[in-house]
Each structure stands twice: as structure tokens, then as C-alpha cells.
Amino acid sequence: MTTPERIDDVSIGGDGIRLGQFLKYAGLLDSGGDVKEAIIDGFVSVNGEIDRRRGRQLQLGDIVGFEGRRMRVCA
């Protein structure tokens, strides 16, 4: 029996946020340069699929994955 992956909720205080901003806000990456590189290199997923658009608009409930961590966008 496997343990389900943990998903941490990150409250953004609004209705939406861009993927690059979310990665920094959630503490997954520190700088815009690191964010850009991670996204372009295909290390970031949104709802289980690799997404290479730093400006992608995330919606409430979207799940962002990076380096084995998963974060859900919450109000």
C-alpha cells in the first residue's frame, strides 16, 4: 500500500496568480532567474503536466509540482 503524495495549500489572497510568481511566493524558488530556468527546462508541472509558460495564469485549485513537492493554489 502506497502513501498518497502530500499536497500543501498555499493561500494567494486572490483569484489567480502567474506560475512564475507562485513559485517564488510558495517558497519553491528564490529568484526570477531560477524560476525562468526551472520552467524552461521542464521541471515544473501544473495539474500533473509539464508547463513551460512562466506567465501561465493559475486558478484556484491548480496544483503546481516542483522537485517532488506539490502545492495547491488556494484563496
N, CA, C and O atoms as a GROMACS GRO file, in nm:
protein
  300
    1MET      N    1   0.083  -0.118   0.000
    1MET     CA    2   0.000   0.000   0.000
    1MET      C    3   0.088   0.124   0.000
    1MET      O    4   0.180   0.136   0.082
    2THR      N    5   0.061   0.218  -0.092
    2THR     CA    6   0.142   0.339  -0.100
    2THR      C    7   0.072   0.454  -0.030
    2THR      O    8  -0.050   0.460  -0.023
    3THR      N    9   0.154   0.544   0.021
    3THR     CA   10   0.101   0.664   0.086
    3THR      C   11   0.076   0.770  -0.019
    3THR      O   12   0.163   0.795  -0.102
    4PRO      N   13  -0.041   0.834  -0.019
    4PRO     CA   14  -0.066   0.939  -0.117
    4PRO      C   15   0.030   1.055  -0.098
    4PRO      O   16   0.069   1.088   0.014
    5GLU      N   17   0.068   1.118  -0.211
    5GLU     CA   18   0.157   1.233  -0.202
    5GLU      C   19   0.092   1.346  -0.126
    5GLU      O   20  -0.028   1.370  -0.138
    6ARG      N   21   0.172   1.414  -0.049
    6ARG     CA   22   0.124   1.528   0.028
    6ARG      C   23   0.111   1.649  -0.063
    6ARG      O   24   0.199   1.676  -0.146
    7ILE      N   25   0.003   1.722  -0.049
    7ILE     CA   26  -0.018   1.845  -0.123
    7ILE      C   27  -0.037   1.956  -0.020
    7ILE      O   28  -0.128   1.950   0.063
    8ASP      N   29   0.050   2.057  -0.026
    8ASP     CA   30   0.040   2.170   0.066
    8ASP      C   31  -0.044   2.280   0.002
    8ASP      O   32  -0.030   2.308  -0.117
    9ASP      N   33  -0.132   2.340   0.081
    9ASP     CA   34  -0.214   2.452   0.034
    9ASP      C   35  -0.138   2.583   0.052
    9ASP      O   36  -0.079   2.607   0.157
   10VAL      N   37  -0.141   2.668  -0.051
   10VAL     CA   38  -0.077   2.799  -0.046
   10VAL      C   39  -0.184   2.904  -0.076
   10VAL      O   40  -0.237   2.909  -0.187
   11SER      N   41  -0.215   2.985   0.023
   11SER     CA   42  -0.315   3.089   0.007
   11SER      C   43  -0.253   3.209  -0.064
   11SER      O   44  -0.154   3.266  -0.017
   12ILE      N   45  -0.314   3.248  -0.177
   12ILE     CA   46  -0.260   3.360  -0.254
   12ILE      C   47  -0.336   3.490  -0.228
   12ILE      O   48  -0.296   3.596  -0.275
   13GLY      N   49  -0.445   3.481  -0.154
   13GLY     CA   50  -0.520   3.601  -0.118
   13GLY      C   51  -0.593   3.665  -0.235
   13GLY      O   52  -0.619   3.786  -0.232
   14GLY      N   53  -0.627   3.588  -0.336
   14GLY     CA   54  -0.698   3.641  -0.452
   14GLY      C   55  -0.749   3.527  -0.538
   14GLY      O   56  -0.757   3.412  -0.494
   15ASP      N   57  -0.784   3.561  -0.662
   15ASP     CA   58  -0.842   3.461  -0.751
   15ASP      C   59  -0.741   3.392  -0.841
   15ASP      O   60  -0.764   3.279  -0.886
   16GLY      N   61  -0.628   3.457  -0.869
   16GLY     CA   62  -0.532   3.398  -0.960
   16GLY      C   63  -0.394   3.456  -0.941
   16GLY      O   64  -0.376   3.560  -0.877
   17ILE      N   65  -0.294   3.388  -0.998
   17ILE     CA   66  -0.155   3.430  -0.988
   17ILE      C   67  -0.080   3.363  -1.103
   17ILE      O   68  -0.118   3.254  -1.147
   18ARG      N   69   0.023   3.426  -1.151
   18ARG     CA   70   0.102   3.368  -1.259
   18ARG      C   71   0.196   3.261  -1.203
   18ARG      O   72   0.238   3.267  -1.087
   19LEU      N   73   0.228   3.164  -1.287
   19LEU     CA   74   0.309   3.050  -1.244
   19LEU      C   75   0.443   3.094  -1.186
   19LEU      O   76   0.482   3.048  -1.079
   20GLY      N   77   0.513   3.183  -1.254
   20GLY     CA   78   0.643   3.230  -1.204
   20GLY      C   79   0.632   3.297  -1.069
   20GLY      O   80   0.716   3.274  -0.981
   21GLN      N   81   0.530   3.378  -1.052
   21GLN     CA   82   0.509   3.447  -0.924
   21GLN      C   83   0.478   3.346  -0.814
   21GLN      O   84   0.526   3.358  -0.701
   22PHE      N   85   0.396   3.246  -0.848
   22PHE     CA   86   0.356   3.146  -0.749
   22PHE      C   87   0.476   3.067  -0.698
   22PHE      O   88   0.486   3.040  -0.578
   23LEU      N   89   0.568   3.030  -0.788
   23LEU     CA   90   0.685   2.953  -0.746
   23LEU      C   91   0.767   3.029  -0.643
   23LEU      O   92   0.819   2.969  -0.548
   24LYS      N   93   0.780   3.159  -0.659
   24LYS     CA   94   0.853   3.241  -0.561
   24LYS      C   95   0.769   3.259  -0.435
   24LYS      O   96   0.821   3.244  -0.324
   25TYR      N   97   0.641   3.291  -0.450
   25TYR     CA   98   0.552   3.316  -0.336
   25TYR      C   99   0.543   3.193  -0.245
   25TYR      O  100   0.541   3.206  -0.122
   26ALA      N  101   0.538   3.074  -0.305
   26ALA     CA  102   0.526   2.950  -0.229
   26ALA      C  103   0.659   2.907  -0.167
   26ALA      O  104   0.665   2.810  -0.091
   27GLY      N  105   0.767   2.979  -0.201
   27GLY     CA  106   0.898   2.946  -0.145
   27GLY      C  107   0.967   2.830  -0.214
   27GLY      O  108   1.063   2.775  -0.160
   28LEU      N  109   0.919   2.792  -0.333
   28LEU     CA  110   0.982   2.681  -0.405
   28LEU      C  111   1.112   2.725  -0.472
   28LEU      O  112   1.206   2.645  -0.485
   29LEU      N  113   1.118   2.850  -0.514
   29LEU     CA  114   1.239   2.907  -0.574
   29LEU      C  115   1.256   3.050  -0.522
   29LEU      O  116   1.160   3.115  -0.482
   30ASP      N  117   1.381   3.097  -0.524
   30ASP     CA  118   1.410   3.228  -0.464
   30ASP      C  119   1.413   3.344  -0.562
   30ASP      O  120   1.373   3.455  -0.528
   31SER      N  121   1.459   3.320  -0.684
   31SER     CA  122   1.477   3.432  -0.776
   31SER      C  123   1.405   3.410  -0.908
   31SER      O  124   1.372   3.298  -0.946
   32GLY      N  125   1.380   3.520  -0.976
   32GLY     CA  126   1.316   3.514  -1.106
   32GLY      C  127   1.399   3.435  -1.207
   32GLY      O  128   1.344   3.365  -1.292
   33GLY      N  129   1.532   3.445  -1.196
   33GLY     CA  130   1.619   3.370  -1.285
   33GLY      C  131   1.606   3.220  -1.263
   33GLY      O  132   1.603   3.142  -1.359
   34ASP      N  133   1.599   3.179  -1.137
   34ASP     CA  134   1.581   3.037  -1.105
   34ASP      C  135   1.446   2.987  -1.155
   34ASP      O  136   1.435   2.875  -1.207
   35VAL      N  137   1.344   3.070  -1.140
   35VAL     CA  138   1.209   3.035  -1.185
   35VAL      C  139   1.210   3.013  -1.336
   35VAL      O  140   1.161   2.912  -1.386
   36LYS      N  141   1.266   3.110  -1.408
   36LYS     CA  142   1.269   3.102  -1.555
   36LYS      C  143   1.340   2.975  -1.601
   36LYS      O  144   1.290   2.904  -1.688
   37GLU      N  145   1.455   2.946  -1.542
   37GLU     CA  146   1.533   2.828  -1.580
   37GLU      C  147   1.457   2.699  -1.550
   37GLU      O  148   1.453   2.610  -1.635
   38ALA      N  149   1.397   2.687  -1.432
   38ALA     CA  150   1.325   2.566  -1.394
   38ALA      C  151   1.207   2.541  -1.487
   38ALA      O  152   1.180   2.427  -1.526
   39ILE      N  153   1.135   2.648  -1.523
   39ILE     CA  154   1.019   2.632  -1.610
   39ILE      C  155   1.062   2.595  -1.752
   39ILE      O  156   1.007   2.503  -1.811
   40ILE      N  157   1.161   2.667  -1.806
   40ILE     CA  158   1.208   2.638  -1.942
   40ILE      C  159   1.263   2.497  -1.954
   40ILE      O  160   1.245   2.431  -2.056
   41ASP      N  161   1.331   2.450  -1.848
   41ASP     CA  162   1.391   2.317  -1.850
   41ASP      C  163   1.290   2.205  -1.827
   41ASP      O  164   1.325   2.087  -1.832
   42GLY      N  165   1.163   2.241  -1.801
   42GLY     CA  166   1.058   2.140  -1.787
   42GLY      C  167   1.052   2.074  -1.651
   42GLY      O  168   1.004   1.961  -1.640
   43PHE      N  169   1.099   2.143  -1.547
   43PHE     CA  170   1.098   2.085  -1.412
   43PHE      C  171   0.971   2.118  -1.334
   43PHE      O  172   0.954   2.071  -1.221
   44VAL      N  173   0.882   2.198  -1.392
   44VAL     CA  174   0.762   2.243  -1.322
   44VAL      C  175   0.638   2.185  -1.390
   44VAL      O  176   0.626   2.188  -1.512
   45SER      N  177   0.547   2.132  -1.308
   45SER     CA  178   0.422   2.080  -1.364
   45SER      C  179   0.303   2.155  -1.304
   45SER      O  180   0.309   2.206  -1.192
   46VAL      N  181   0.198   2.161  -1.382
   46VAL     CA  182   0.072   2.219  -1.337
   46VAL      C  183  -0.036   2.114  -1.363
   46VAL      O  184  -0.057   2.072  -1.476
   47ASN      N  185  -0.102   2.074  -1.257
   47ASN     CA  186  -0.206   1.971  -1.266
   47ASN      C  187  -0.154   1.844  -1.333
   47ASN      O  188  -0.225   1.780  -1.411
   48GLY      N  189  -0.029   1.808  -1.302
   48GLY     CA  190   0.029   1.683  -1.349
   48GLY      C  191   0.095   1.688  -1.486
   48GLY      O  192   0.149   1.587  -1.531
   49GLU      N  193   0.092   1.803  -1.553
   49GLU     CA  194   0.152   1.815  -1.685
   49GLU      C  195   0.260   1.923  -1.684
   49GLU      O  196   0.242   2.029  -1.625
   50ILE      N  197   0.373   1.894  -1.751
   50ILE     CA  198   0.482   1.992  -1.761
   50ILE      C  199   0.429   2.117  -1.830
   50ILE      O  200   0.360   2.108  -1.931
   51ASP      N  201   0.461   2.233  -1.775
   51ASP     CA  202   0.419   2.359  -1.836
   51ASP      C  203   0.541   2.451  -1.843
   51ASP      O  204   0.605   2.478  -1.742
   52ARG      N  205   0.571   2.498  -1.964
   52ARG     CA  206   0.688   2.583  -1.985
   52ARG      C  207   0.652   2.730  -2.002
   52ARG      O  208   0.730   2.807  -2.058
   53ARG      N  209   0.533   2.770  -1.955
   53ARG     CA  210   0.488   2.909  -1.966
   53ARG      C  211   0.496   2.976  -1.830
   53ARG      O  212   0.411   2.954  -1.743
   54ARG      N  213   0.597   3.058  -1.812
   54ARG     CA  214   0.615   3.128  -1.684
   54ARG      C  215   0.497   3.219  -1.652
   54ARG      O  216   0.462   3.237  -1.536
   55GLY      N  217   0.436   3.276  -1.756
   55GLY     CA  218   0.324   3.367  -1.736
   55GLY      C  219   0.188   3.300  -1.731
   55GLY      O  220   0.085   3.368  -1.731
   56ARG      N  221   0.186   3.167  -1.727
   56ARG     CA  222   0.057   3.097  -1.721
   56ARG      C  223  -0.022   3.145  -1.600
   56ARG      O  224   0.030   3.152  -1.489
   57GLN      N  225  -0.147   3.176  -1.623
   57GLN     CA  226  -0.234   3.221  -1.515
   57GLN      C  227  -0.289   3.099  -1.441
   57GLN      O  228  -0.362   3.019  -1.499
   58LEU      N  229  -0.253   3.085  -1.315
   58LEU     CA  230  -0.304   2.976  -1.233
   58LEU      C  231  -0.439   3.015  -1.175
   58LEU      O  232  -0.466   3.133  -1.150
   59GLN      N  233  -0.522   2.917  -1.155
   59GLN     CA  234  -0.654   2.938  -1.096
   59GLN      C  235  -0.661   2.867  -0.961
   59GLN      O  236  -0.579   2.779  -0.933
   60LEU      N  237  -0.756   2.904  -0.880
   60LEU     CA  238  -0.774   2.837  -0.752
   60LEU      C  239  -0.795   2.687  -0.776
   60LEU      O  240  -0.872   2.648  -0.863
   61GLY      N  241  -0.727   2.606  -0.698
   61GLY     CA  242  -0.738   2.460  -0.711
   61GLY      C  243  -0.630   2.397  -0.796
   61GLY      O  244  -0.610   2.276  -0.790
   62ASP      N  245  -0.558   2.477  -0.877
   62ASP     CA  246  -0.448   2.422  -0.956
   62ASP      C  247  -0.340   2.368  -0.863
   62ASP      O  248  -0.318   2.422  -0.754
   63ILE      N  249  -0.273   2.262  -0.907
   63ILE     CA  250  -0.167   2.201  -0.827
   63ILE      C  251  -0.036   2.214  -0.905
   63ILE      O  252  -0.024   2.166  -1.018
   64VAL      N  253   0.061   2.278  -0.841
   64VAL     CA  254   0.192   2.301  -0.902
   64VAL      C  255   0.292   2.205  -0.838
   64VAL      O  256   0.298   2.191  -0.716
   65GLY      N  257   0.369   2.137  -0.923
   65GLY     CA  258   0.470   2.044  -0.875
   65GLY      C  259   0.609   2.088  -0.912
   65GLY      O  260   0.633   2.137  -1.022
   66PHE      N  261   0.703   2.071  -0.819
   66PHE     CA  262   0.843   2.103  -0.843
   66PHE      C  263   0.929   2.025  -0.744
   66PHE      O  264   0.907   2.032  -0.623
   67GLU      N  265   1.027   1.951  -0.795
   67GLU     CA  266   1.121   1.875  -0.713
   67GLU      C  267   1.052   1.789  -0.606
   67GLU      O  268   1.094   1.789  -0.490
   68GLY      N  269   0.950   1.717  -0.646
   68GLY     CA  270   0.883   1.626  -0.554
   68GLY      C  271   0.784   1.690  -0.459
   68GLY      O  272   0.718   1.621  -0.381
   69ARG      N  273   0.772   1.821  -0.464
   69ARG     CA  274   0.674   1.891  -0.378
   69ARG      C  275   0.554   1.930  -0.463
   69ARG      O  276   0.568   1.957  -0.582
   70ARG      N  277   0.438   1.931  -0.402
   70ARG     CA  278   0.315   1.970  -0.471
   70ARG      C  279   0.242   2.074  -0.386
   70ARG      O  280   0.224   2.057  -0.265
   71MET      N  281   0.202   2.181  -0.452
   71MET     CA  282   0.135   2.292  -0.385
   71MET      C  283   0.005   2.324  -0.457
   71MET      O  284   0.001   2.332  -0.580
   72ARG      N  285  -0.103   2.342  -0.378
   72ARG     CA  286  -0.233   2.377  -0.435
   72ARG      C  287  -0.258   2.526  -0.416
   72ARG      O  288  -0.235   2.581  -0.308
   73VAL      N  289  -0.305   2.592  -0.523
   73VAL     CA  290  -0.339   2.734  -0.519
   73VAL      C  291  -0.472   2.750  -0.447
   73VAL      O  292  -0.573   2.696  -0.491
   74CYS      N  293  -0.473   2.825  -0.337
   74CYS     CA  294  -0.594   2.848  -0.258
   74CYS      C  295  -0.616   2.997  -0.237
   74CYS      O  296  -0.522   3.077  -0.244
   75ALA      N  297  -0.742   3.034  -0.212
   75ALA     CA  298  -0.778   3.176  -0.189
   75ALA      C  299  -0.726   3.221  -0.054
   75ALA      O  300  -0.745   3.337  -0.016
   0.00000   0.00000   0.00000
